[in-house]
């Protein structure tokens, strides 16, 4: 499970999440260590709390990073601001050099 990782990324205590789930901190701690498995209802709550899929939380799936680099953002901005001829030229040039 990725519960500890998600909790630490947000700077939260086990007690804060336990309070949200309406369980004791001891029970929540056992979820993090794998000594106890949360119910599906608890997993749904955790999914909503962290904004992650249940698959991601239980480690069955890694979420893709779709964020754009500064370079990609610059290209996108330039493409949006260009006239149609410049857009066609730029796309043709990129396709020629695509490997």
Secondary structure, DSSP 4 states (H G I P E B T S, - for coil): --HHHHHHHTT--HHHHHHHHTS-HHHHHHHHHTSSPPPHHHHHHHHHHHT--HHHHHTS------PPPHHHHHHHHHHHHS-HHHHHHHHHHHHHH--
